[in-house]
Amino acid sequence: MRPTYWILGLATLSIVIGIFMSRDPERAERLSQMYRDAALTGEARQMAIMGLAVAIGAFVVYLTMTRR
């Protein structure tokens, strides 16, 4: 089976599950609360963004140094 069909099937499944979860108000509220609880706030968000920027910068330097 081609990978395209797997990706299309998984995307369709996630959309159907998302519609089902958002239809019930109680589940939608719990899902929204879960997203709020999982979100990074304040200093943790800044540290994550800084770490990501350093990692991307290091990767660019690595590619620059290894390709001649």
C-alpha positions as CSV (number, residue, x, y, z in Angstrom):
1,M,0.0,0.0,0.0
2,R,1.3,3.4,-0.9
3,P,2.3,5.9,1.8
4,T,0.0,8.5,0.3
5,Y,-3.1,6.4,1.1
6,W,-1.9,5.9,4.7
7,I,-1.4,9.6,5.2
8,L,-4.8,10.4,3.6
9,G,-6.5,7.7,5.8
10,L,-4.9,9.0,9.0
11,A,-5.8,12.6,8.2
12,T,-9.4,11.6,7.5
13,L,-9.6,9.6,10.7
14,S,-8.2,12.6,12.8
15,I,-10.8,14.9,11.2
16,V,-13.7,12.5,12.0
17,I,-12.5,12.1,15.6
18,G,-12.1,15.9,15.9
19,I,-15.6,16.5,14.7
20,F,-16.9,13.8,17.1
21,M,-15.0,15.2,20.0
22,S,-16.1,18.8,19.4
23,R,-19.8,17.9,19.0
24,D,-20.3,17.0,22.7
25,P,-20.0,20.2,24.8
26,E,-18.6,18.4,27.8
27,R,-15.9,16.7,25.9
28,A,-15.1,19.9,24.0
29,E,-14.7,21.7,27.3
30,R,-12.4,19.0,28.6
31,L,-10.4,19.1,25.4
32,S,-10.0,22.9,25.6
33,Q,-8.9,22.6,29.2
34,M,-6.3,20.0,28.3
35,Y,-4.9,22.3,25.6
36,R,-4.7,25.2,28.1
37,D,-3.0,23.0,30.6
38,A,-0.5,21.7,28.1
39,A,0.5,25.1,26.7
40,L,3.8,26.6,27.6
41,T,3.5,30.0,29.3
42,G,5.8,32.9,30.1
43,E,9.4,32.0,30.6
44,A,9.1,28.3,29.6
45,R,7.8,29.4,26.2
46,Q,10.7,31.8,25.7
47,M,13.2,29.1,26.7
48,A,11.7,26.6,24.3
49,I,11.8,29.2,21.4
50,M,15.4,30.1,22.3
51,G,16.4,26.4,22.4
52,L,14.7,25.8,19.0
53,A,16.5,28.8,17.6
54,V,19.9,27.6,18.9
55,A,19.2,24.1,17.5
56,I,18.3,25.5,14.0
57,G,21.4,27.7,14.1
58,A,23.6,24.8,15.0
59,F,22.1,22.7,12.2
60,V,22.7,25.5,9.7
61,V,26.3,25.9,10.9
62,Y,26.8,22.1,10.6
63,L,25.5,22.0,7.1
64,T,27.7,25.0,6.2
65,M,30.8,23.3,7.6
66,T,30.2,19.9,6.2
67,R,29.3,20.8,2.6
68,R,32.3,22.2,0.6
